Amino acid sequence: MHTRNLVLDPAHVDPPASAASAVSPHHVSPSPLHSQSLAHRDLRRDEFWRTIPGYAAVTAAEFGDHRWQNKHTVTNVRQLRDTLGSAVPESFYADIEAGIAAAPMALRISPYLLALVDWRDALADPIRTQFLPLRSQQQPDHPMLRFDSLNEREDSPVPGLTHRYPDKALFLPQPSCPVYCRFCTRSYAVGTDTEVVEKMKLSASTTRWEEAFAYIESQPQLEDIVISGGDTYNLSPAHIEAIGRRLLSMPNIRRLRYATKGLCVLPQKMLTDDAWLDALTRVVELGRSLHKDVVVHSHFNHANEITGFTEDALGRMTERGIHVRCQTVLQRGVNDTADAMTLLVRRLSFINVHAYYVYVHDMVPGVEDLRTPLHVAQALERHVRGATAGFNTPFFTLDAPGGGGKRDVHSADYYSRETGVSVFTSPSVKPGKKFLFFDPVASLGSEAQWRWTQPAERRAMMDEALSAV
């Protein structure tokens, strides 16, 4: 019997005896969601940076200028010590220094982010966790991890261009960012060489760009180009506009996405770098005149990253008709609770950013402590859905290792919470192939953890999963 469209007349339905008391406002306790329904509007507008010893004398005009932020970006432990002073013990600096030595990404963090960290509880702070590695918290990489786990280089027909999906390609014009995230999935190429990684070189060369443009023009099925890197924030205004105009001039291209972490880590740029924002605006307006879609994809992971600076920056973009979406990375100790993720999603919607994706953390070297099991993402999706409007509700996804592409976290063809092995298929991307994903070993029971130390047992767990699909 189909009941989806069945309408019942309340006059002909006998309510249960307790119905009256169940709906009485005097007996209804507000849910946690309702009691905190306005928390997402509570954005910091105080001079929070003055609590940092190195920024105590910095004026609001200075701190709000992107040039001051860039000039005072911290790139080594000496600068960090000069900035924080005695706000943290000396042992913390030693822990950071050892963590950087074992990390695939170099240190680069903006004063804005440093000032948002709660240094009274630095070990647990969600912003510190993402950008400043502590050796004491790092865990061994998963035995099945491999560099460039998403196979971006294998799916690259020309340097700096990944073409995996039929109608979409990823263009990487340059390899630097305003800050470096510990968990960067492109740590094989982004940033400077570290003690553990020699990066693939992707210079910001117009000759290389033209090679990518020629390929894009030669593929009539391509309609959607993501311009990333690195980070488009680090492109000059002239390059922002030149790349946009070049791609929009191609008849096959219908959609452009400028990807940037900058709105999260350096919102001041949207407030004081008029030339950059003007260049982006001209590309958006050109796209609109051609009936093509040009948007910005940003990256926020925690509600604490969103302040009055962010709201003002997004306000300028909204005035210019620039649409912004957000791609979040699910991280242990950062946003892996229902309350944290729901607050983030609702705060994003408040500043006119559409929550687009929440990614299960990719298998990246040096950050096993940040990864969560697949079932955490599945549970969070259930909690977040319904907390706000559907168009502001993110799609919880897993980017299948080996180039399988983005898969719904609930779409695993097989998943064992005991062994932590899941299997995904991707018939529209790579038909006939099976893609394995692995929960962090530390999240498993003691027997499964032992099995992952034994090569024969590893193979048995994977064979079991593959044979079940």
N, C-alpha and C positions, 0 to 999 in steps of 0.2 A: 504494500500500500504506500503510495506517495503522500507524505505529510508535509512536504516543504512549504506548499502554498496553502495549507489548510488554515482557514480562519474560523475561530470559535467565538460565538457570541457569549460574552461574560454573563449575560442574564440567564443562560442555560447551562452554566457550569457551576456545580456546587463546590464552594471553596472548602478546604479542610478546616476543621474546627479551630485550629490555631492561627488561621490566616489573618484575622483581624489584628491579633497581637504581633504577628510577624512583621506587618507592614507599618505598625504604629511608629511615628517618628520618635515617640518617647522611649521606645525599646530598641532603636537602631543605633549601634555604635559606629562611628565613622571608620571606614577602612583605613589602613595606613596610607593608601594612595590619596584618599580624600583629605586626611588630616595634614598631609604635606603638599597639597595641591598647588600652592603658590611658591614652593621652595625654588622652583626653576627660574623664577623671576628675580631672585636675590643675587644680583651681580655686584662684585666688588668695585667700588669707585673711590676707595680710600687710597692714601699714599703708602700702599703696602710695602713698597720697595725700601722705605726708610728704615725698616727693621734690620736690613742687611748692613753690616758695618761698612762695606765698601760703597754703599749707595746712600748712606745717611744724609749726605749733603746734596744729593741730586735733586734738581727741581722737577716739577711736573712737566714743564716744557721740554727739558732735556730727556727725561725718561719716555716721553711721548713721541720722540723723534726717531725715525728709523735709522738715521745716520749715527746717532749716539748709540743706539742698540747695536748696530753692526760694529762700530769701533770698539765697543767694550765686550764683545762676545768672548766667552771663555773657551780656550782651546787646550789648556794644559793644567796640571795640578798646581803649579806655582801660582797661576792667575786665580785659580779657585781659592787657594789659601789666602791670597791677598784680598779677595773679595769677601770671603766669609769670616776670616779671622778666627776668633775663639767661639764662634757660634756652634762649632762642632769640635769634638776632641781630636787630637793629633792622630789617634788611631784610625779615625774615619778617613783622613787623607791617605794614609798608608793602604787602607782597604781599597779606596778608589784607584790608587795608582796600580795596585796589583790587578784589579779588575780590568782596567784599560789594557794592560799588557796581555790579557787573555781574551780580549774582545775583538770581533771582526770590524768594528766601526771605531774611528777616531773620535776623540772628545770634541764636541762643538755644541755649546749651549748658550742661549741668549740671556742677557740680564733679566728680561721679562720672566722667563721660566724660572730662573734661579730665585727670583723674588717671590714667586708663587709657591715655592716649596715650604712646607712647615718644618723648619729646621729643628724644632723641639722634638719631632718624631720622624727624623729623616729616614730611618730604616724602613718605615712603613708608608712613607709618603708616595702617592701614586705618580707624581711628576718626577721626583727623584728616581723612582724605580725605572722609568722609561729612558732616562737620559744619562744617568751616572751609575755605571756598573760597580757593584761591590763584589770583590772576590769571595767574600764569606758567604754570599748568597748564590753564586753561580753553581750550576750542576753539570755533570758530564753530559755531553751530547748523546742523543739517542743513537743506538748502534746502527740504525738504518738511515741515519741522516747523510745526505750528500750535498755538496755545494751546488748552488743554483737549483734547488730542489724542484722549482716549477718549470725547469727546462726552457727558460726564456732564450738562452743562447742557441739551443738546438732548433727552436722555431724562428730563428732570425735569418731571413733571406739576404739581408744586407746588414752591416754593422749598425747597431743602435735602433733596429726596428724589429719588433716581434709580431709575427702574423700567425695567430693560433686559431681564432674564430673566423668563420667565412667572411663576415662583413666588417670586422673591426681589426685595427692594428694599433700597437703601442709604439710611439715614437719617442726616443730618448735623445734630445738635442744636446744635453750637457750633463756632467756627472756630479755636480756639487749641490749642496742644500744650505739653507740658512742655519739649520742645526742638524745634528746627526742623531737619529734614533738608534738605540741599541739594537732594536729588533728588525732593522731594515731587511726586507726580503731580497733587495738588490745589493746586498753587501759585497757581492762579487765585483761590482763596478762602481758603486757610489762612494765618494769621498776619497781621501788619501790612503796610501798603503799603511797597513798596521803591522805589528810584530807577528801576527798570525795569518794575514791575508795580503797577497800582492794583487792589486785590483786590475781587472780588465780595463784598458784605456779607451775612453769614449770622449775624445776631444770635441770642444764646441767649434767644429769646423764646418763652414758653409759648403765645402766640397763634399764632405760626408753627408750633410743634409740633402744636397741635390741628388745624391745617389738614392737616399730614402724616398725623396719626392718622385723620382723617376719610377721607382718600383710601385709606389702607391698609384700613380697615374696608369701604370700598365695593368692594374688589377681592377677591372670594372666592377667586381663584386664588393670591393671595399667602399664603405659609406661612412664609417665612424672611426675617427682618429683620436686617441688619447695622447696628449702631449705631456710628457712627464720627465723623468730623468733619474737621478737628480731631481731638481725642483724648478718649476717654471718661474718661481720668485727670483731666481738667480739669473734669469735672462734679462738683457737690457730692454728698455721700452722699444727700441728699434727692432730687436729680434722678436719680441712678442708680436709686434704688428706684422713683420715680414713673414714669419712662419704662418700666422693666421691667414693673411691675404693669399699666400701661396697655396695653401690647402683649400681655402674656400673657392679659389679660381678653378679648381678641378670639378668638372661636371659630376663625377661619381661621388664626391664627398658631400654628405648631408649633415654631418654632426661633428663638432669639435669639442673636446674636453681638455681644459687646462688644469693639470693636477698640481696641487701645491699644499704643503704642510704649513706654509707661511701664515695663513690666517690664524692658525692656532698658536704658533710660536713667536710671531712678529707682526701682530695686527697693526702696529704703528705704521707700517709701510703703506697701508691703504689710507692712512690719515695724513701722511706728510710727503709721500712720493707721488705727486700729481702726474708727473710725466708717465710713470708706469701704469697708473690707473687709467689715464687718458688713452694710452695705447691699447689697453685691453678693451676699454669702452668702444673704441673705434672698430675693433674686430667684431665685437658683439653686435654693434649697429650694422656693420656690413653684412654679417650673417643674417640679421633680421630682414634687411632689404632684399636679400637673395632667397628668403624663405628657408633659411638654414638655421640650425640650432647650435649656439655656442654657449657653453656653461663652464663653471669652475667646479672642480672636485677638490674638496679640502679633506682634512684628516684631524679629527678631535677624538680623544680617547677617554677623557674624564671631564666631569662638569667643572672642576676647579680650573680648568684651562680657559674657561669662558668668563670674561670680565667686562667691565664697562668699555675698555679699549676695543674688545671684540665686537660688542654691540654697536659701537660707533662706526667701526670699520665696515661691518655688514650693512649698516644703515646707508653709508655712501654707495655701496654696491647696489643695494635695493633701489635707491633713487635713480640709478643709471640703468635699471632693468637687467642687472646681471644676476642670473640665477646660480645659487651655490648648493651643492650636495656634499654629503659627508660620508667618507669611508673610514670606519672604525676598526681597530684591531683588538680582538678579545685577548686580555692579558690577565694572568693570575696576579692578584694583589693590586690590580688597577681598576678593573671594571667587571669582575667576574661574579658580582652579586646582582640580584634583581633590583635592589634599591639604587645602586650606582649606575647601572645601565639605563634604568628608567629615567632617572634624573638627567642623565646626559642627553637622552633622546628628546625629552621635553624641553630642556634648555636650548638645544639646537633649534627646535621648532620656534621657540620664542624669539630668536634672533634671525629668523627667516632662512635657516639652513635645513634642507631636507635630509634626514637620515636615510642613507641609501643602502650601504652594506655594513654588516658587522662580520669581519673575517675571523674564522678560527685561525689562531696564530700559526703561520707557516713554520716549517721545520728549518730553522735558521741556526747556523753555528753560534755557540757562545751564549745563547739565551734560553736554554731549556727551563730555567727557573720561571720564565714568563708564560710558558705554554700551559694550556688547560686541556683536559680530556674532552672528547667530542660531546659526551653527554651533558657537560656544563653548558655548551652552546645550545643544545636542544632544549634544556630546561629554561634558559634565559629567554629564548624565543617565545615560549609559552607565556612567560610572565610579562614581557614587554608588549606583546600583541594585545591590543585593547586598552593600553594605557594612554594612547593618544590617537589622533586621526590616522587612518590607514596610509595616506600618502606621506606621513611623517614617520611611519614605522619601518625600520630597516629590515632588509632581507639578510638573514643569518646564513652565511655561506662558508664553504670550505673549498679552497683552491687546491685541487687534487695534485699531489706530487707527481712529477713525471709529465706534466703538461696536459692533464685531463681537463683543466679549466674549472670554472666555478660551479659548485654543486650545492644544492640545498642541504643543510645539515641533517634534515630528516630523511634524505633520499639515499642513504647508504644501502647498498644491496646486501651488506653483511656488516654486523658490528658486534664484537665481543667486549663487554666491559671488563671481563676477567683478564683477557690477554692484551686489551687495548688496541686490537687490530680492527680496522674497518676497511671495506672494499667499496669503491665507487666505480660506476661505468658512466661513459660520456658519449652516447651514440651520435650526437650531432657534431662533436668535436673530433674524437678519435674512435670511430666505431670498432667494436670487437675487442677493445683493450680493457684491461682491469687495472685500477689504480689503488694502491695501498696507502693508508694513512695510519699513523701510530700515535696513541696517547703517550704522554710523558711516562717514562718507566716509574718515576717516583710516585705517580698517582695510583699505581697498581698494588695488589696484594704481595706479600712477601714471596710466595711461590712463583708468581709471574715475574717478579723482579729477578729472581734467581734464574728463571728460564731465559731471560733476555741476556744473561751473561754467558750462555752456552750456545755456540753457533748451531749445533744440531737442533736444539730446542727452538731457536729462532726460526729456523727453516720449517720446522714442524708446525709452529703457530701460524706462519704465513700460508703454508700449504693447506692447512685446515680451512683458513678463511677463503682462499681462492677456490677450493673444491666445493665450498658451500654456495658459491654464486653460480 
